[in-house]
Amino acid sequence: MEAGTQRAIPAIPKEELLQMYEQMLRIRIFEEQVNELYTSGKMPGLAHLYIGEEAVAVGVCRALRREDYITSTHRGHGHCLAKGAAVNQMFAELLGKAAGYCHGKGGSMHIADPETGNLGANAIVGGSTAIAVGAALSAKMRGTEQAVVCFFGDGAFAQGILYEAMNMAALWKLPVIYVCESNMYGEYTATREAAAGEVLARPQACGIPVKEVDGQEVRAVFGAAKEQVERARRGGGPGFLICHTYRFRGHHVGDVNRSHYRSAEEEEAWIRERDPVRLLGLFLIRQRLADASALEKIDQTIRAEITAGVQFALEAPYPEPGEVTQNVYP
Amino acid sequence: MRELTFGQAIKEALVEEMRRDPTVFIIGEDVAEAGTVFKVLSGLVDTFGRERVIDSPISEAGVTGLGVGAAMTGMRPVVDIMFGDFITLAMDQIVNQAAKVHYMSGGKLRVPLVIRTTMGATRRSAAQHSQSLYAWLAHIPGLKVVLPSTPADAKGLLKSAIRDDSPVVFFEDKMMYQLKGPVPEAEYTVPLGVADVKRSGTDVTIVATSSMVQVALEAAARLEGDGISVEVVDPRTLMPLDKSALVESAKKTGRVIVVDEGYEQYGVTAEIAAVIAEGAFDHLDAPVRRMGAMNVPVPFSPVLEDQTVPTAAAVAGAAKQLCGRT
């Protein structure tokens, strides 16, 4: 961990901390419901849960404006919600309903919401790394001061296009922040078995400033992201933020027997000691910014919102069969 | 009418569209001062500056992805991929990203991207700089694929491609850059999806694409001396494909040869032959004949390479056979 990480945590107003807590909890409970929809056979296909990584999306997106862009990944529900997506349309999309963000055509791995600057989740590992550079070049050419965040996992260190993208972003000083959610595994393979050498040496070789943070501490993530986003917005070029985190569940909802690639002890330790939602909750209580009953109230509000969202999606109609041929071409 | 080369017509289309629309920009390897290795874009950087004519690293996948991202966010990029063979390096960005973004997002996002690239053999460039790989892209729903065969078509089709809200892959035959032809001075576009009858005839239809249009016209001229009247139909775009124009010509002549420079196996000739068989079966006097590039990697030695591409003599021979005049 970089020296001075703690000092890098900015003073964040109470209201904003509570909003971050609420947003992380929204993602947590949303994802628990997604798992429930899967196990009860109500959701077609699979989903890759963001549980355990909430502080990354929330901390980073808190540093962004609504008009800033993000590109997301197969594990993208958290990014979408953190950037401002509504749970109703998210659930509807996951169930393949017409009311979903993509009218049921995208599903879990392709949710896009241009209104909140979300250019879409991408089911190709590393697939959006160059798209993010293009959005950043576009912002620069249009003179908008928009910043772009490219979320990706540590599995993408093995994809060539990441290096093509970082090279161009650095050459042309484009306002894009590469946010690596380093959760230690690419599917069922440990990153140490897939990435040779030092991963941070890669962006550094392109001259991109790197920042390393504890991805379970939303305040630290926010502080580092804010610094990089502001520099990029001022024309300072790209940034690279590595957030050390952990996916509490499997690669996807069906990945329940995980002992062949990681131990139950490892998982339990992360869940017990490094839960980002609980860590912020404890901080709020210790700093007397909220008491247990205030947090409980937030919990109840979010649970009601999620329950209503699931209900909305379950009752929503499917697309008309004729829609299958719509939107192939504009 | 004034004459321009194929390359000049392409450059003129770009100049006009860049003047017309400030969101249009060009990016690719050696597009600026070098004006591309084929010199098609010479001088363009002087007019529009390096902000809009951008030299890129040799990163076909990265540059194509950049084009997708810029197109999704309000720009109209024209990505230059020097050789069509290199499009293989960008296939994920073209096939999984550009082609699918509009559909996957339920119509919310658009990718008004043009990828200009090249095709064609007989330039002694061997197996990795000579292929005509457009069938790969025409296979993918969400993409449009353009194959101009004359300077006038190249200009009008490129202008339409740039204005189109879909990703369009525009293939230019390297051997054709110096080909001259009449190009109107007044503003015009050629719509995507409309075939052109390059020569009218009654005995046999030759459907020909890109480089093979000239081959077909030469064959038609030879066959005229033999009393065979040839109709040459150029689809101009593979996607959208003007099926009705192809079927109409087939119904009129009853005999069809499809000539294309892509590999013959699983290629454009097969698709077009199937379209004609489905649409004009009862009017055909013979099975549709296909002539594509030989199913071998393009060889270097001229003696070998020249065998791999259909020639006017071969097409004329096939037409005679089809008309029972062997």
Interface residues (C-beta under 8 A of the other chain):
Chain A: Y69 T71 G100 Y101 C102 H103 G104 K105 G106 H110 A112 D113 P114 L119 G120 N122 I124 G127 S128 T129 A130 I131 A132 V133 G134 A135 A136 L137 S138 A139 M141 R142 G160 I161 E164 A165 N167 M168 L171 Q326 N327 V328 Y329 P330
Chain B: T23 F25 E51 S56 P57 S59 A61 G62 V63 T64 G65 L66 G67 V68 G69 A70 A71 M72 T73 G74 M75 P77 D92 Q93 N96 Q97 V101 H102 Y103 M104 S105 G106 G107 K108 L109 R110 P141 G142 K144 D165 S166
